[in-house]
Amino acid sequence: MRVADYLMSRLAELGITHVFVLPGGGAMHLNDGLACEPRITPVPCHHEQACGIAAEAWGRIAGSFGVAMVTTGPGTTNIVTPLPARGSSQYR
């Protein structure tokens, strides 16, 4: 079993039903693992910020946590932009 398959299987076992994704070359194995996991629905987004916003909103609605997956490099910094600061009133 690939690590990517294990990670997606574990997410499904934790009750994750949707992953907000912007595919990229740096995450191709993870993207393939997501496509191979039938219990998780990939939700394609137009840019990294949309993935972050959608994952946060999904987590709030579901009462759990949202999952977003983007590529390496600038994708990882762009996805952090929409997340609220830990000390903000949204976490109180």
C-alpha positions, -999 to +999 in steps of 0.1 A: +000+000+000+013+035-009+015+061+018-010+082-003-035+054-002-031+049+035-036+087+042-068+088+022-080+056+038-073+070+072-092+102+064-122+082+053-120+062+085-121+095+104-154+103+087-141+127+061-164+126+031-151+156+010-117+169+002-113+203-014-085+200-039-064+220-064-043+194-081-006+201-088+025+183-097+039+183-062+009+163-048+003+139-077+006+108-056-019+123-030-042+133-059-042+098-072-047+084-037-078+106-034-091+095-067-087+058-056-106+063-023-143+057-031-155+070+003-142+105-003-156+130-028-130+153-043-142+189-048-121+207-073-115+244-066-102+272-089-074+284-066-058+276-032-076+303-013-109+288-025-098+254-011-090+269+023-123+289+025-143+258+014-126+235+038-130+258+067-167+264+059-173+227+054-157+219+088-179+244+105-211+231+088-202+195+095-191+202+131-158+184+124-129+196+103-125+203+066-097+189+045-080+208+017-052+195-005-030+217-028+004+214-044+038+223-029+055+257-029+033+287-033+002+265-030+010+258+006+014+295+015-017+305-005-040+280+013-031+295+047-043+330+037-081+325+043-077+307+077-085+328+108-058+334+134-058+310+164-066+338+189-094+353+169-129+355+182-140+328+158-123+302+180-139+313+213 
